């Protein structure tokens, strides 16, 4: 089976490419390298450096493919608030183009990298797939709009798809060509920022008086290798038609202080940090209910916060 991986030169997409190839899949990659990196692309793939906004690039990338894993898109929450038009154009417009070209090529299997940002601030924890969807930023709104488009495509044109919603991805994979790690600019993710914290530039803890076990926010994290395992299990589970949505996460979540403790243990010294005021709009706890993925996909995360931190630290070299 040949899979098109959109965004396959990025952090998550390149990990998917490596694992797919290790399991015997053939892989095409479509990436404009605006945030991805061409040196993430391994030999043995068909690489099209192109855009989802260009239908001819998509058509070329889909040649010979049987299914698509769709990771490409803009993904910074703050940027989406400042530039919502960019997110609607690239994420929604680009996916519309992809769905149209898939239909023309008679490719009817899709795994979409969605987001738990579709839910917004939760009423009930953990968050299930049936929770209300009220995104609080353009990033989450575009992911929700894409999920709706996929549902309509399945209903109207026989697409068979799964959307995987997750919060925070961490850790990395050591491939034959080196670590496939986070290389974001700017880096907004907690774990790499914690590991790079210094006394001159300590990491900020936004609030130490939250109603949690240690007073800091709790967030859900999933190791990137476990995440791709879920994508492949979802691909293998696809039937003849329809659209399923699955939440992915740790099943319990980790507090900011737990991330700090795991990072301090990995480095062998206390991480520098400074307590700061709460940020407006931050929920105290965000945890996914992963029972549907466990039940339907037979998926369960196997790597804890220690593995996520340890791999990230090792990738620093």
Steps between C-alpha positions, in 0.01 A plus 500: 500500500626848412414786735516872430621679813423871480731700722740205489809720545376635833545369853198270521475428128863392465454262793198353323704457181779317682268265685285432192810405300624276782169313480524444124286785368606701196487874560446819302559833677345840429648790697570862415778510765367824645531339843624155401858413408613333178778318689226307684406328173656152475626324191248263347206740511346709224529861617302785347596837645168666438190652654147392582398831341625369163277225364761386247746437787235294678417303185867419447543394863196271488629296204502130585363554849235294677447721808596833655629602843437873524730689740566816296370833626559799721497413871594791726211615718636849556571554132150381414354773718716763328458364145171307482477550124829309455365205698170487313680524166770241565328255733146503364565607141794263471302206636212579266746474211636173638154344530409608147820355355457178697154461351636557148767237563244259653690486830252441779705448816606793720650539848484862614716653772231700680526666842341509842497879448166430328342460845601831655456526876346175626191462716577141598831319549642291351390628159315245288435508127140597575596814694377838369732657242555869572851590384644819648741585217524483121732198513240289680221643285676397179560149628132472590398629157722240335345224710158617377621502139629145538164387642322652200750343259441160657123544483490637148788326323583181690818617669618279786682708760611541858584825681739472793469775762788551743643776717877501540747283312846446649805276478667401176616206292862410433515407134792368296578861403475645851235625741172620344440770755316825548658788311242773539577870474380633733486197730173510694494148644564454871742206507774636271467841663531348847809303398661816363418703810793676670538718808533797265192396304278289729183337376181668620230311689174681428314461827582295808158526665287295264255248654729205420712265709807726489347833402621496138304435182457142380531426130483186292814386318555214257831371368537556127575130441182397684314762297615355168415151622143626544502646147604167351248307709232745385604449137479124539158531664337694216195332350321577176358841588440740788687737730608416854654736756743382769660683792862418578700577812670354804177401669589705807700812425800659670531819702757766416690410818503132396653601166757708689579209732544256210724751323708566810545125547611457139751784517621414849440842652212726593344686208491878535146637511307802617140513624293740288135610507235291332435565132148610413298221343719213622291207631634325809479152346482366145492120472370282218275199547681239289266210569359497145849468348580224750179315416473546123865530392651281773735793565656604827799728563811315617745788562471725806621853572845365592539355150376819338746713696787251464469474123476878461811550713692233306410673174678816615825310443 
